[in-house]
Amino acid sequence: MTKPVELPQGTLEMLILKAVSLGALHGYGILLRIQQISGERLEILQGSFYTAIYRLERRGWIRGEWGESENNRRARFYSLTAAGTRQLKAETAKWTDMAAVVAGILHKKADEI
Amino acid sequence: MSLLAAIRKLWQSIAPRTRSDVEEEFRSTLDAYQEDVICQGLSEEQARRKARIDLGQPAAQNETYRDAIGLRLFDDELGGDIRYGLRALRRNPGFTAVAVLSLALGIGATTAMFSLIYAVLLHPFPYADADRIMNPHFVKTQQPDVFQSFTLSETQLDDLRLAAPVDSVLGFTKGDLEISNDGLPEDIQGVYLTENAETFLGVRPLFGRMVEPFDAGHPVVVLNYRFWQRYFGGDPHAIGRTLEMDHAPYTIVGVMPRSFAFNDVAGVGDVYLPASLMDAVANGPAPTYLPWIKLRPHVTVATANAALEPIVREIMKIHSEASLAWHLGLQPIIVPYQQDLGRTLALLLAGVVLLLIIGCANCSILLLARGRTRRHELAIRTAIGASRWRIVRQLLVEALVISCTGAVLGVAASYWLARLPLVLSPDSFPAESVIRINAPILAFSVALALLCGILFGLAPALRLSRNDPARSLPGRQAGVVAAPARRRWSVLIAAQVALTLLLMATAGTAIRGFLRLTQMPLGYDPANVMALGISLHVDNPAEWSRIQSREARAAYIEQIREKIASVPGVSTVAVGANATPPGADVQTSFVVDRSGDVEEPQARVMLVGQRYFDALRIPLLQGRLWSTDENSRGDFIAVVNRTFATRYLSSSNALGRQLRIPALPFQNRFTASSAQSTAWRQIIGVVGDARNDGIGRPVVPAIYLPYTTLMRQYVDFFVRTQGDPLTYLHSIRAAVASVASDQQISNGASTLIEAIEHDALYSRQRLFSILFGVFSAMALGLALVGIFSVVAYSVAQRTTEFGIRLALGSSRTEILWVATRIALVSAAAGIVIGLAFDSFLGAVLTHWMQNAVAAGSLFAAAALLALSAFLACLLPARHAIRVPPAEALRHE
């Protein structure tokens, strides 16, 4: 098993947006999908998970609706709103930029400076 | 309900998801997780446990939700402040009681006054578009305060309805009716309304319906709420039943709501009937009605006056030379009340606002004083990181908790307080104003509570939050450091004392004015006299024919008079028509012989029996009164009052002069006048002045004539008895019934003392003196409590200081002076400021209350205030000198 990765602050919300962008999901489904995409390497703090969902819904980036889950249980399904789509795009761009910059700095060798 | 819906909507935008919604979602996640764990091979119980350990409890989820969407500030922090505030108040019951009561008094009184103003001035009438309803008069162009109402016949009303500025016209007239169902006959007042009443008034009946156009000619009746309560015991099944009046059956078709008391012009009706029934009753000339005109929207009174003047003249066919001295004046129906009441209520409102400010000042003082004991706590909070805003917020929330508690008590009290003026001065308020606590009034009191809370809470909060923990924390020194908040106290105490003096001076003025009024010579003796009226039965043809002639009617009245006089305990009985003192009435023009100098002399004509002067103890100054024979003849003689004699005759030779009253016979079909009623009359006597134009106004010239000279269908008996006249009412009723079994005494049997109490000026002055007396007593109480608590707190705080002073050899007098100095000086400053203000107030009061401020009552108030302030300082300060120095030094 690969080593679990701890999530930097603020990134959980971005991951939730990504997970939901692939199709409407209920809360537990989002949790499973993030773990699945990450290859089971992300350990999500359960307590902060729903806080993030509520906050996203409050900001109008995702929208929750009650429906039937795959095993016929009532569940609340979240889907991305238009504002959420824009937000995800912006966040992705920001993250990629930042990662590139940070990685660039970290990979510099002494002679390159 | 719209308010609730609005609150719900607001709440939804704050917290879109409900508690159960959040919990259900979380449970479904828990279940899904649990199933997965079971799949991994755990038992159901273990899976349940693991799910809850990993994800949390469903019950706690709601908190996570509220935290996430930012509701915690509301819920926990402000809620915490409120809970903490409540707990702090519970811990200090004495402080709490005083603070809450100070505000409850002020807020209660202010809310009461506001609801009174709302009910009386803003929404006094229940009618639709009441602001467009006008009461038309003819106004004398030279003297705008002299006006005369007029009546119109049915066809004239129809003509008026066609006029351009007129939306609709209601005609109404009153009629005396007698219930003849069974058992006791009872006189009631009927008001006949033209059949458009329902649309014109637009008041929804409580049950059934109002008079409608299709009622024309049908014997239907609509009941007034109070009559319905009294006569039918509030039975909702009264609709459809039959009410027999004047031996004719009427079907009850509706009951009006309590707020409907139509109307102040014709008198409040017990029952309302279609106007067309008037024609059926009367067989004389066509009946006429008082009109109310509803103007079209956006038509001003001035435009309407100008447009209607020629139309009304044309309709009424008045084109005479004399009529040009008069012009048409439409008066919005609220105006008579606004003129008198607006002033009264403004003055009372000023009084309660002062009271409220004094209450707020009191709370500020208390908070500041108490704040010194809390300095330690606040310092600790600051030291461990509370921001200044956080502390101000907490102190403000505590202040708001106090003010809101006060407001709740105050609003509850205002429900009764608002009725007080109506009870004390019932005749000066519209009969239809109903005082109730409604949404605008609640909103007003909530706003008031918040305003007060911030007003009195902000200064102490800012003061106490400016606190250097390094200085305050070492608590042992607190006893000897100088109190920095003192200046603020002194300002507040001075302000409070000054305002209290203002209120006390106003109360003193009002009370003096009222006392002066009660001590004014009346010119007659009202004690043990009552006036009772009877209506002759004009509507019963058989009875009417018996008493229609003047002689028969006079004989009938004399017969009743003799029967009443024969009741044991009754000493004098006199007859009079419209002569109940001290009431005002119209004056009539007359002519005096040998005089052309006085322009259009006017006097009040009083129709009385010769015993009137004896019954009321009005002294005969000159000449003689008329005899029984002269009384039954009615003509050729007159008696005048002293004012008449001095104004219109040279008083030395008043006797033997002649006067004539050409305008005397205001005939209607029920009037009977003597043969020579408008001929010359010789003045045979001069009597003393008795109040006849209201209690506070000068006596107007009066001519007394034998009542037989002009008889209408209504007559009063003035009965002087031994002891309380009302106790004889039963035997007097029996005496009247022995003359004619169905002759009733009208509802208006009342003593002459009551007549004085109903006088507008009298009841207004009484209202002022009682209410301002109460206000100033409350204000005085509040100010004293303020001074007392300041001194008490500071003495408690400075025990150590006093101990040191005593140990160092201060005398007890010095200690007392030190302890009370600031409070005493500020109270004295307050009194001085108050006195300065009062000299300014004098001008205002003279204008508003028609009373000058008397220096005597002002200084009495100041002295009383100074004495009580001195006592309020001294009582708590005694503790300072009682402290044994050794103990004081060990204190804390």
Interface residues (C-beta under 8 A of the other chain):
Chain A: H26 G27 Y28 L31 Q46 G47 Y50 T51 A52 Y54 R55 R58 G64 S69 N71 R73 R74 A75 R76
Chain B: P16 E24 E25 F26 S28 T29 D31 A32 Y33 E35 D54 L55 G56 Q61 T64 Y65 D67 A68 I69 G70
